[in-house]
Amino acid sequence: MRDIPAELIIESVEAGVGAFIDLFEANLQPYGGDVIRFHSGTNGYYGDVVWKGVAYPAYPIAIEGFEIKNEGTYARPTMAVANITGLITGINHDFDDMLGVVITRRQVPVKHLDAVNFPNGNPDADPSMEAVSRYVVEEMTEETAEQVTYTLATPIDCDNAIIPARTILADVCQWQYRGAGCGYDGPPVADERDNPTSDPAKDKCSHRRTGCRFRYPRPEPMPISSFPGSQKVS
């Protein structure tokens, strides 16, 4: 998946392609780690690059195979990372060879980087000017004392991926009652069969449109997670 602001597309077409820098993030937070940020230093600059107030240190890395196709199989880039002092080996050990870790690539025009990157500031700094694409580590293909190589895939091209991630049900809400998504925090309303009640112990949602409407009377919009239109699909 790739997100590109319309302004960036227009600017590229009108002014020609200027200097871009690739910034990368490896998100280990779902596995108990941190977000690791870096840039490859291929532009000849080996200091920190600051984007949106966040520093991206230089680290020896090479990623090849980025391409966008409107047909056929999706691209599977390779990411080769220097294994300095066994750092990547340690990460592989702690995070299952980084399988499933999301790698975010941010392509940013140098002219729009944060002002702090320039000795005299930067009046053209613009945090919205970035093209963002996301990949998932599908496989660790090589690990040596010098470098570690991974194969990346788009999120929708991973093995066993389900699109959409949430099951489509025509008349059953999948939110947890009074939890995230549902958001109801009012008094008791009805039991799981939509029978009215004022007893908190019996207050349960039927997970149907009727139960949701009891708690969100018209004209309030219902936050129900079902897909009524799907029952019309044959």
N, C-alpha and C positions, 0 to 999 in steps of 0.2 A: 504494500500500500504506500502511496506517495501523495503528500499534501504540498501543493505549490500555490502561494498567494497569486492572485491575478495580477497584482502590481509588479511582481517579480517577472512574470511572463512578458508583460508589456514592456518593461524596462529592458529585458534581454533582447527583445525583437527590435526595439527602437534604437538602442544604443550599442548593440553588439554584445557579445559575451565578454564580460570583464573577468578579472581575477576572482576565482572562488576558492574557498577553503573548506575542506571536509572535516567536520567535527563528529566524533563518535561517542556513543554511550552504551555501556553494557549494564543492564539492569539486573542486579543480583538480589534486589530487595525481596521478591517473592520467595527466595530461598534462604533468607536470613542474613544476606550480605548488604552491600551498599551499591550505589550507582557509580560505576567506574567511567570516568570521562577522559578522553584523550584525542589528540590529533597526530597525524603521522609525521609532520615536519617536512613533508615533501615540497613545500613552498620555500624551503631554505630558512625558515624561522623555527628555532628550537626552544623558544621560551613558551610560557603559558599564553594561550589565546583566551580572552575573556569574551563570553557571549551571554547576553542577558544577565550579566552580573556573576556568572559562574565560570570558573577557570577550567580550561582543558589543557592539561600538560602534554608536552610532546612525548611520544613513545614510538619505538621502531615497530612499524606495522605496515603491511601491504594488503590491500583488499582489491581483488580483481573480479571482473565478470558482471559488474553492474550494467544492466541494460533493461530497456522497457520494450515489451512486445505485446501486440494486440491479438496474437494468435499463437498456437503451439504451446509448448511447455514454458513454465516460468523460469527466469534466470536463477541460477544457484551460484552466487558469488563465493569465492574462497577468501578466507581471512587468515593470513600468516602473521603471527605475533612473536616477537623476539622473547626468548625465554631467559631473560636476564636474571642471574642468580637463582634460577629455578622458580621464579615468581609465578609463572603461568602453570607450572607443574603443581604448585601448591594450591592454586585456584581450582585446577581440575580435580585435585584430590578432595577439596572441601565442597565442591559444587557439581559433582557427578559429570565431569568433563564439560560443564557448562551447557549440557543438553537442555533445550527449551528456553535458554536465556534470550531475551529480546535485545537485539542490537539496533540502535537508532542511528541513522546517518543524517546529519544536518549539513546541507550545502548552503553556505553563506557567502554572499559577495563581500570581498574584503572591504570595500568602500562603506559597507553598512555595519561593520563591527563596532562594538562599544567604544566610546571615546577614550577609555582608559588604555586602550591598545596603542594609542598614538601620542607622541610627545606633546603635541599642541592641541590635543582633543580631536573630535570628529563631528562636525556639524551635520554630516550625513548619516550618523548612527541611527539605525532603525531596527528594533527587535522583531518586527513582523516580516522582515525580508529573509526568509529561509525556505528551502525546499526540504521537506522531511520525508524520509522513507524508513520503513521498519522491516527487519528481518529476524528470523529465529535461528539459533544455532541448531542445526539438524544432526551434525555428526562431527566428532573430532577425528580427523583422518590421519594425522601424523603428530608425534610428539618426540622431540629429540632434546638434547642439552642446549641446542642453539635456538630452536624455534618450535612453535606449535601451530598446526594448521587446522582450521575448521571449515566445514561446508555450511553455508547459510541458505535459508529458504524463505520465501514469503510466507506470512502467517497462514494464508489460505491454501498453501501448497504443501503443508507439513503432513506427514503420515498421520492418519486417524483424525484429521481436522474435521469439525462439524460446523457447517455454515447454514444458518446462523448458530451461534453458540447456545442460544436459548431455544428450547423445544417449542414449536408452534402448536398451541392448543386453542381451539376456537372459543371455548366457553369456560375455561378454568384459569383463574389467576394464580400465578406462581410466586407472587410476593409473600413473604412471611408477614402474617397479620401483626400490625403495629410495629413492623420493622422497616428497614430501608426499602424504598420503593412504594410501600403501602402508605406510610406516613401518618396513619390515623392515631391520634392520641386523646380522643374524646372519651365520654362516659360509655358504659356498657350499652349495647344496642340490641344484639340478637345472638342466638346460638348458631351452631353449624348448619341447622335446617332453616335458618332465617325466621325462627320464632322469636318475637320480641322478648327481651329480658332486661332487667336492671341489676341482675346478679353478676358481679365481676367474674365469679368462678364459671359461669355459664357463657360468658361473652366470648364467642368464637366466630370467626368469619366462615361463610359457606364457600368462599373463593369463587363465587359466581357474580354476575352483574347485579343481581338483586341485592346480594349482601353488600356489595360496594356502594350501591346507590343508597342503601339505608344510612351509610356513614358519610356519604357525600351527596346530599340532596341537591336537586336542581336549584339553581343553574351551575353549581360547582362542577368542574370537570372531574371525572373519575380517573384515578391513577392505575386502573386495572391493567394487568400485564397480558391479558388474553388477546387473541387476534380474531375478532368476530368475522372478519372478511374471509378467513381461511376456510370456513365451512361451505363457502360457495365454490371452492375449487374442486373440480372433479378429476 
